[in-house]
Amino acid sequence: MDEDLKVPKISVVMPVYNGEKYLKEAIDSILNQTLIDFELLIINDGSSDHTESIVKSYMDDRIVYLKNEQNIGLIKTLNKGLDLARGEFIARMDQDDISLPERFEKQISVLEKNPEIGVCGTWFTLFRENQEDQIIKHPESNDSIKIGLLTSCLVGHPTVMIRKMVIGDYRYDINYQAAEDYELWTRLIKITGFHNIQESLLRYRFHHTNMSVLENSVQVINSKMITGNQLQYIDISNSEENIDLCRDLLGSAPKFRYTNDEFRNLLTFANKLEFQNSKKKVYDEEKFRGIINKRLIEVFNKTANQNFSTLTFLLKNRKEIILQRSMINNIKTLAKIILKK
């Protein structure tokens, strides 16, 4: 076979738009991978800076340079990359991030040893000028990722590697700007396993051009829509109230303080979630209940002026929570208050 026609192990999809400042560092981090069998698809989305000259300065034949005649936006450019990718696996890379040298080797190892896994991400390190690095940690197992995707994107987009046979005809949806990866994961997790390597294998550069205030607000709106889509999948209305309850129950952090009514509403919604899941069998039931109970404990402990009615409601619906060590002191205190009245 002609060497030029050899199918690479990995196709790396890297869209670029006016990325001259950090582009060389990003490209070098890919070319310096310990696993060398890949093609690097760099797609210039109509840049007006020196992006093209930077890419063309490289003599590495693994680089495939493509140029959009006009700016078509990130999502369409990503989909173009998926269309053109020839590799058995597809990896994502952003124009301003840094992949650690063993990233590809470690992801390929996981994917080849575990054929049920179709999407493999990693932890990543958030870094910015004059601030301490922060490692962003996402859950490892498919069940935990699936539950977490109800409210949050738990696979770092620039860390991901996907089997080409899994991605198939799936593409990023133009209707979910700034959350296109999150929306795609919620579709793919219905057909394949997910896994996050519990090690930071990418440095994610955070700077003022990452996302505008407008893009951030669009991301919040679209993320809520994605939560609504998943509620509908288990036959729960995607009303604004249900979306907010779901994100409060399973999101990254509870509110600072709750009223007794808010706690009871959240517990009622938790029961509804579990009941619908027991019928649809989407999430592992034991793990689902465990995660929900953990959050309910947090919320109960943040409920102001807890009363006998709330405690009775909790006992009726979640007896197992009462036995949790973190709840015992609170309940003892509440009982003393009630007895004194």
C-alpha positions as CSV (number, residue, x, y, z in Angstrom):
1,M,0.0,0.0,0.0
2,D,1.2,3.5,-0.8
3,E,2.4,5.1,2.5
4,D,0.4,8.2,1.8
5,L,-2.8,6.1,1.8
6,K,-2.0,4.4,5.1
7,V,-4.9,4.8,7.6
8,P,-3.6,6.5,10.7
9,K,-4.4,5.1,14.2
10,I,-5.7,8.5,15.3
11,S,-7.1,11.5,13.6
12,V,-6.6,14.7,15.7
13,V,-9.2,17.4,14.9
14,M,-8.0,20.9,15.7
15,P,-10.1,23.8,14.5
16,V,-8.2,27.2,14.6
17,Y,-9.5,30.7,14.4
18,N,-7.1,33.6,14.9
19,G,-5.1,31.4,17.2
20,E,-1.6,32.5,16.4
21,K,-0.6,33.4,20.0
22,Y,-0.6,29.9,21.4
23,L,-0.9,27.7,18.3
24,K,2.7,26.6,18.0
25,E,2.7,25.4,21.6
26,A,-0.6,23.4,20.9
27,I,0.8,21.8,17.7
28,D,4.1,20.9,19.3
29,S,2.3,19.1,22.2
30,I,0.6,16.9,19.6
31,L,3.7,16.3,17.5
32,N,5.6,15.3,20.7
33,Q,3.2,12.5,21.7
34,T,4.8,9.2,22.6
35,L,2.3,7.5,20.3
36,I,3.3,8.7,16.8
37,D,0.7,7.0,14.5
38,F,-1.7,9.9,13.9
39,E,-2.8,12.6,11.4
40,L,-3.3,16.1,12.7
41,L,-6.1,17.8,10.9
42,I,-5.7,21.6,11.4
43,I,-8.7,23.4,10.0
44,N,-8.2,27.2,9.6
45,D,-11.7,28.7,10.0
46,G,-11.0,31.9,8.0
47,S,-8.4,33.4,10.3
48,S,-7.1,36.9,9.6
49,D,-3.9,36.5,11.7
50,H,-0.7,34.5,11.0
51,T,-2.3,31.1,11.6
52,E,-1.6,29.8,8.1
53,S,2.1,30.8,8.1
54,I,2.6,29.1,11.5
55,V,1.1,25.8,10.3
56,K,2.9,25.9,7.0
57,S,6.2,26.4,8.8
58,Y,6.1,22.7,9.9
59,M,7.6,20.0,7.7
60,D,5.9,17.1,9.5
61,D,3.9,15.0,7.1
62,R,1.4,14.0,9.8
63,I,0.0,17.5,9.6
64,V,-3.0,17.9,7.2
65,Y,-3.8,21.6,6.7
66,L,-7.2,22.6,5.5
67,K,-8.7,26.1,5.2
68,N,-12.3,27.3,5.2
69,E,-12.8,30.0,2.6
70,Q,-14.8,31.9,5.1
71,N,-15.5,31.7,8.8
72,I,-18.2,29.1,9.4
73,G,-17.9,28.8,13.1
74,L,-16.6,26.2,15.5
75,I,-19.5,23.6,15.3
76,K,-19.5,23.4,11.5
77,T,-15.7,23.2,11.5
78,L,-15.7,20.4,14.0
79,N,-18.2,18.5,11.9
80,K,-16.0,19.0,8.8
81,G,-13.2,17.5,10.8
82,L,-15.3,14.5,11.7
83,D,-16.2,14.0,8.1
84,L,-12.6,14.1,7.0
85,A,-11.0,12.0,9.8
86,R,-9.6,8.7,8.5
87,G,-8.3,7.3,11.8
88,E,-9.6,4.4,13.8
89,F,-9.9,6.9,16.7
90,I,-10.7,10.6,16.7
91,A,-9.0,12.9,19.2
92,R,-10.0,16.5,20.0
93,M,-7.5,19.3,20.5
94,D,-7.9,23.1,20.9
95,Q,-5.7,25.7,19.5
96,D,-4.5,27.1,22.8
97,D,-4.2,23.9,25.0
98,I,-1.3,21.6,25.7
99,S,-1.6,17.8,25.5
100,L,0.9,16.0,27.8
101,P,3.2,13.6,25.9
102,E,1.6,10.3,27.0
103,R,-2.0,11.5,26.5
104,F,-2.7,9.5,23.3
105,E,-0.8,6.4,24.4
106,K,-2.8,6.2,27.7
107,Q,-6.1,6.7,26.0
108,I,-5.4,4.2,23.3
109,S,-4.4,1.7,26.0
110,V,-7.8,2.1,27.7
111,L,-9.8,1.9,24.5
112,E,-8.0,-1.2,23.2
113,K,-8.3,-3.1,26.4
114,N,-12.0,-2.2,26.9
115,P,-14.0,-2.6,23.7
116,E,-17.2,-1.5,25.5
117,I,-15.7,2.0,25.9
118,G,-16.3,4.3,23.0
119,V,-15.5,7.7,24.5
120,C,-12.4,8.3,26.7
121,G,-11.6,11.6,28.4
122,T,-9.1,12.5,31.0
123,W,-8.8,14.9,33.9
124,F,-7.3,18.2,32.9
125,T,-5.4,21.1,34.5
126,L,-6.8,24.6,34.3
127,F,-4.0,27.2,34.1
128,R,-3.9,30.9,33.8
129,E,-1.4,33.7,34.4
130,N,-0.6,34.6,37.9
131,Q,-2.9,32.0,39.4
132,E,-2.4,28.5,40.9
133,D,-3.1,25.5,38.6
134,Q,-6.4,23.7,39.3
135,I,-7.0,20.0,38.3
136,I,-10.5,19.4,37.0
137,K,-11.5,15.9,38.1
138,H,-14.4,14.1,36.5
139,P,-15.8,10.6,37.5
140,E,-14.2,7.5,36.0
141,S,-17.1,5.0,35.6
142,N,-19.7,5.0,32.8
143,D,-22.6,4.8,35.4
144,S,-21.3,7.9,37.3
145,I,-20.7,9.8,34.1
146,K,-24.1,9.0,32.7
147,I,-25.9,10.2,35.9
148,G,-23.7,13.3,36.0
149,L,-24.6,14.2,32.4
150,L,-28.1,14.9,33.5
151,T,-26.9,18.3,34.7
152,S,-23.2,18.8,33.8
153,C,-20.7,18.1,31.1
154,L,-18.5,15.5,32.7
155,V,-16.1,14.8,29.9
156,G,-13.6,17.6,29.0
157,H,-14.1,18.3,25.3
158,P,-10.4,18.9,24.4
159,T,-9.3,15.7,26.3
160,V,-11.6,13.4,24.5
161,M,-10.8,10.4,22.2
162,I,-13.6,8.6,20.4
163,R,-13.8,5.4,18.3
164,K,-14.7,6.4,14.8
165,M,-17.1,3.5,14.5
166,V,-19.0,4.9,17.5
167,I,-19.2,8.4,16.2
168,G,-20.5,7.1,12.8
169,D,-23.0,9.6,11.5
170,Y,-23.4,11.5,14.8
171,R,-22.4,15.1,14.6
172,Y,-22.3,18.2,16.8
173,D,-25.7,20.0,16.8
174,I,-25.6,23.6,15.6
175,N,-28.5,24.4,17.9
176,Y,-26.4,23.9,21.1
177,Q,-23.7,26.6,20.7
178,A,-21.2,26.7,23.6
179,A,-22.6,23.3,24.8
180,E,-22.3,21.3,21.6
181,D,-20.0,18.7,23.2
182,Y,-22.2,18.2,26.2
183,E,-25.2,17.6,23.9
184,L,-23.3,15.1,21.8
185,W,-22.2,13.2,24.9
186,T,-25.8,12.8,26.0
187,R,-26.6,11.1,22.7
188,L,-23.5,8.9,22.5
189,I,-23.8,7.6,26.1
190,K,-27.0,5.9,25.0
191,I,-25.0,3.7,22.6
192,T,-21.5,3.3,24.1
193,G,-19.5,3.3,27.3
194,F,-17.7,6.4,28.6
195,H,-14.6,6.5,30.7
196,N,-12.4,9.3,32.2
197,I,-8.7,8.5,33.0
198,Q,-8.1,9.6,36.5
199,E,-5.0,11.6,35.6
200,S,-4.5,15.1,34.2
201,L,-3.3,14.6,30.6
202,L,-4.0,18.0,29.2
203,R,-3.4,21.6,30.2
204,Y,-6.4,23.8,29.5
205,R,-5.5,27.4,29.0
206,F,-8.0,29.8,30.6
207,H,-7.9,33.4,29.3
208,H,-10.2,36.3,28.6
209,T,-10.8,35.2,25.0
210,N,-12.1,31.7,25.9
211,M,-15.7,32.7,26.2
212,S,-17.5,36.0,26.1
213,V,-20.3,37.0,28.6
214,L,-22.8,36.4,25.8
215,E,-21.4,32.9,25.0
216,N,-21.5,32.1,28.7
217,S,-25.2,33.0,29.0
218,V,-25.9,31.0,25.8
219,Q,-24.1,28.1,27.4
220,V,-26.3,28.2,30.5
221,I,-29.5,28.4,28.4
222,N,-28.4,25.5,26.2
223,S,-27.2,23.4,29.1
224,K,-30.6,23.7,30.7
225,M,-32.2,22.6,27.4
226,I,-29.9,19.5,27.4
227,T,-31.1,18.7,31.0
228,G,-34.7,19.1,29.7
229,N,-34.0,16.7,26.8
230,Q,-32.8,14.0,29.2
231,L,-35.8,14.5,31.6
232,Q,-38.1,13.9,28.6
233,Y,-36.1,10.7,27.8
234,I,-37.3,9.3,31.1
235,D,-40.8,10.7,30.6
236,I,-40.6,13.7,32.9
237,S,-41.8,17.1,31.7
238,N,-39.0,19.4,30.6
239,S,-40.7,22.3,32.4
240,E,-38.5,25.1,33.8
241,E,-39.4,24.1,37.3
242,N,-38.3,20.4,36.7
243,I,-35.1,21.5,35.0
244,D,-34.2,23.7,38.0
245,L,-35.1,21.0,40.5
246,C,-33.0,18.5,38.6
247,R,-30.0,20.8,38.4
248,D,-30.3,21.7,42.1
249,L,-30.5,18.0,43.0
250,L,-27.8,16.6,40.8
251,G,-25.7,19.7,39.8
252,S,-22.2,20.6,40.9
253,A,-23.2,22.2,44.2
254,P,-26.4,22.9,46.2
255,K,-27.6,26.4,47.1
256,F,-26.3,28.0,50.3
257,R,-29.6,27.8,52.1
258,Y,-33.0,26.1,51.7
259,T,-36.5,26.6,53.2
260,N,-38.4,23.6,54.5
261,D,-40.8,23.8,51.5
262,E,-37.8,23.8,49.0
263,F,-36.4,20.7,50.7
264,R,-39.8,18.9,50.5
265,N,-40.1,19.9,46.8
266,L,-36.7,18.6,46.1
267,L,-37.3,15.3,47.8
268,T,-40.6,14.9,46.0
269,F,-38.8,15.5,42.7
270,A,-36.1,13.0,43.7
271,N,-38.8,10.3,44.2
272,K,-40.3,11.1,40.8
273,L,-36.8,10.8,39.2
274,E,-36.2,7.4,40.8
275,F,-39.7,6.1,39.9
276,Q,-39.3,7.0,36.2
277,N,-35.9,5.6,36.1
278,S,-37.1,2.3,37.6
279,K,-39.5,2.1,34.6
280,K,-37.1,3.2,31.9
281,K,-33.9,1.6,33.3
282,V,-31.6,4.4,32.0
283,Y,-29.4,4.8,35.1
284,D,-28.0,2.2,37.5
285,E,-30.7,2.3,40.2
286,E,-28.5,1.7,43.3
287,K,-25.9,4.2,42.2
288,F,-28.6,6.7,41.2
289,R,-30.3,6.5,44.6
290,G,-26.9,6.8,46.4
291,I,-26.0,10.0,44.6
292,I,-29.4,11.5,45.2
293,N,-29.3,10.6,48.9
294,K,-25.9,12.2,49.3
295,R,-27.2,15.4,47.8
296,L,-30.4,15.3,49.9
297,I,-28.3,15.1,53.1
298,E,-26.4,18.2,52.0
299,V,-29.6,20.0,51.3
300,F,-31.2,18.9,54.6
301,N,-28.2,20.2,56.5
302,K,-28.6,23.5,54.7
303,T,-32.3,23.8,55.4
304,A,-33.0,26.7,57.7
305,N,-35.3,26.3,60.7
306,Q,-35.9,22.6,60.1
307,N,-39.2,21.6,61.6
308,F,-41.0,18.4,62.7
309,S,-43.0,18.3,59.4
310,T,-39.9,18.2,57.3
311,L,-38.3,15.5,59.5
312,T,-41.4,13.4,59.3
313,F,-41.5,13.8,55.5
314,L,-37.9,12.7,55.4
315,L,-38.5,9.7,57.6
316,K,-41.4,8.7,55.4
317,N,-39.5,8.9,52.2
318,R,-35.9,8.2,53.0
319,K,-35.4,6.2,56.1
320,E,-31.9,5.1,55.2
321,I,-30.8,8.8,55.2
322,I,-31.6,9.1,58.9
323,L,-28.9,6.5,59.7
324,Q,-26.2,8.4,57.9
325,R,-23.5,9.6,60.4
326,S,-23.6,13.1,58.9
327,M,-27.3,13.4,59.7
328,I,-27.4,12.1,63.3
329,N,-26.1,15.2,65.1
330,N,-28.5,17.4,63.1
331,I,-31.5,15.2,63.9
332,K,-30.5,15.0,67.6
333,T,-30.4,18.8,67.7
334,L,-33.7,19.1,65.9
335,A,-35.3,16.6,68.3
336,K,-34.2,18.6,71.3
337,I,-35.6,21.8,69.9
338,I,-39.0,20.0,69.1
339,L,-39.1,18.5,72.6
340,K,-38.6,21.9,74.3
341,K,-41.5,23.5,72.5
